[in-house]
Amino acid sequence: MTNKDIEALLRRELFEIAPDINPDDIDRGADLREEFDIDSMDFLNLVVALAKNLELDIPETDYSKMSSYDDLAAYLRLRMS
Amino acid sequence: MVDDLIHKKPDQAAQANMPDYSKETEVFSWAKARGLLGGLADGKLNIAHECVDRHVANGAGAKVALRIIRKNDDITEVTYDALFNLTNRFANVLQSLGLAKGERVFSLLGRTPQLYVVALGTLKAGLVFSPLFSAFGPEPLQARMEIGGARVLVTTNALYRRKVAPIRDRLPELQHVLLIDAEDDGDALLDFDALLQLASTEYNIEATEPEDVALLHFTSGTTGRPKGAVHVHEAIVAHCYTGRVALDLKPDDVYWCTADPGWVTGTSYGIIAPLAIGVTMVIDEAEFDIARWYRILESERVSVWYTAPTAIRMLMAAGAEAAKNCNLSQLRFMASVGEPLNPEAVLWSAATFGKPFHDNWWQTETGGIMIANYASMDVKPGSMGRPLPGIVAGIVERENGKLHHIDKAMCVGELALKTPWPSMMRAYLDEEERYNKCFSDGWYLTGDLAMRDSDGYFWFIGRSDDVIKSSGHLIGPFEVESALIEHEAVAEAAVIGLPDETAGEVVKAYVALNPGFRPDKDLQRSLRGHARQRLGPAVAPREILFREKLPKTRSGKIMRRLLKAREMGLPEGDISTLETDEK
């Protein structure tokens, strides 16, 4: 899976959860939950969906590595490499 | 159930503020509980005086009141002295804005240092404090500020732009908006810090009567608009007492309440009770994060921790491993509120932390903890515990305007509380009829179904109405349905809460479409986006399904209950009033 594929998946799953937010309009280095206006439940659903799609086991203790859009994308790239 | 009993040892019980529940229940009186407070001259009482000024007068001003861990891990400490000065300054600011006694000051803030200054400064000035939930969208915010007649709002730049600016022109009564991170852009917004700087630290606290209104907390019913539950300064008698016996708080404690400041727990037990007792509060500005939470518990040496089932179940899902490496030897007492804590979570906590979470039960309307598991009392996992000393709880049935009391053990009925008590709501703002409906024969009817066992422990069953409880937040289905119907594609909508492992319940919507709209994935997303923009992430449905028709009674009322029963594969119950069925 290329970095581009990972990015596309991330955007797709974020779109499912927060269809009212355009990922091009957000600050990618800022707090992901604030930028996408998602709460803890949404965040959990997002991670579960990503894990399922990528066939990854994402432990809860890794959630702190996903605090911004860029962090989350980087985390997924690292896990898929 | 009995096999799971968590027994408290006598030496443990002896160390609790309330060593013996039965004895305390016998000797308790609210007059005695009032004695825990200082009070003002001539029988006057002001919450802010009890939370701040009293400690300063008693020489405890140098003690840290708030230890706020910022999102970037910086620490902001506020002593009782500093809080005294800051709240005096803010009371002066409010006075200079020309507010009259009893007018409403709203906050739309996260757990920032300013929140505490706003809440307590407002009370000092004899004004009414009303907190809003920052995960609400513009519509719930507008409804609450409209009903509450908000005169002042304190918020952040980002929250203002996103959520308040679009509705500002619909709030003519809102005179002043103060931003805690104001940018100098010349519009009609006020700079909180600048105003505070200019204000004097001298202020004569308003000598409020115990029955003067202090707090306005919004809650949701099945129908109609949100209700503003009115609480008075006298409520602090219950806040302080319950803080002592139900949370076992002592002045030397380091206390962490994880509740959001936008809900009643964030005020009653996130501000008032702990400060009245004089503890040091740890406050995490960031949102829930497992590794961060364990780190805070350890590094801040938290001794009393009050959190919610959703968070506990997420910790549980992460496994005991995550807790293993941290030293939690300082942690003495753990409590939970928001929705019933399942027995598995209680047992897990006992195994993981060496002590159980103590579930307790109360509502926005009760103002403070009413039924609890106490530090000195054996815990039956899954039970909400026993009524607070001074509180009489019953299981009742409503029969033609009369109450029938169910005395038999383990029989389900509506949970009711004998009136009055100090933190009982005094009104739903401007809604006398809805308020009166909550009372019968001198009892407050909670709308919660429960049962009592032969030992006097209460067990939660569910709601008697269609109100949804998600992650501890009460959500009125009507508010959600109204927002959905505003979408051009939606003809009618029904909203229910479905059981969820983590959140207790999640919001699910069924919609029937107007002619010319196709029920497809794009429309589903459009509806979800629409609902999120208006209601915010906490209230918007997580799932939206299309139906050709919704089940309705002859009078046209949508039968939410039937949708829920079908969704859960439960018996449909009495459907004799069903006129049009679901399709």
Interface residues (C-beta under 8 A of the other chain):
Chain A: F15 E16 A18 P19 D20 D31 R33 E34 D37 I38 D39 S40 M41 D42 L44 N45 P59 E60 T61 Y63 S64
Chain B: K71 A135 A158 R162 E287 F288 D289 I290 A291 R292 T310 M314 A317 A318 G319 A322 S470 S471 T502 A503 V506 R525 S526 R528 G529 H530 R532 Q533 G536 P537 A538 R542
